[in-house]
Amino acid sequence: AQSVTQLDSQVPVFEEAPVELRCNYSSSVSVYLFWYVQYPNQGLQLLLKYLSGSTLVKGINGFEAEFNKSQTSFHLRKPSVHISDTAEYFCAVSPTGRRALTFGSGTRLQVQP
Amino acid sequence: NAGVTQTPKFQVLKTGQSMTLQCAQDMNHNSMYWYRQDPGMGLRLIYYSASEGTTDKGEVPNGYNVSRLNKREFSLRLESAAPSQTSVYFCASSEEEGSPLHFGNGTRLTVT
């Protein structure tokens, strides 16, 4: 079985500051990795995904994530956040050979002016 | 494209009542999923259907049943609702292994 740990339940940050949201996973097989964003009262939208190849993945809205196999991590970063980035962010994994995703508990990013 | 459509958006049930949550996708995806979202717990998989005609249990299937009516539609039924089933329910679909999931906007269910 696989699991996902998002180490921070809330991350407050000032506008235009950099941010990193941490995600660690465990799995006995290779995985696909995803980050999703959820704005209030909405469904989840895909930010970025890692399937294979380059370990640095760029997504929408200026976000990027780096896959680190040795540390089993997939941290999300943005060099300069905006008020509009305030949302909840979910890390998810899917073992190769399966389609369903296992989600972390989420990190609420609060961008302050 | 509508993507993934869920109905209803909101529902209040009394303990013991039954209801069916409907989900339809227009992307010709093979796989469909039902998740529930609870504060501090992320999304947990209830049931999924890898392809038309198949369904499998996820992490939290107790108290639920599903039907993959055709390739487009995947319904979730609560036979006898309990307060512990108060949650936001999301339906999703995907094309193939490694593909991202596309989510509906959710159904907010309250069981009193």
Interface residues (C-beta under 8 A of the other chain):
Chain A: V4 Q6 S9 Y32 F34 Q42 G43 L44 Q45 L46 K49 L51 F90 S94 T96 G97 R98 R99 A100 L101 T102 F103 G104 S105 G106
Chain B: V4 S31 Y33 Y35 G40 M41 G42 L43 R44 L45 Y48 A50 G58 E59 F90 S94 E96 E97 G98 S99 P100 L101 F103 G104 N105 G106
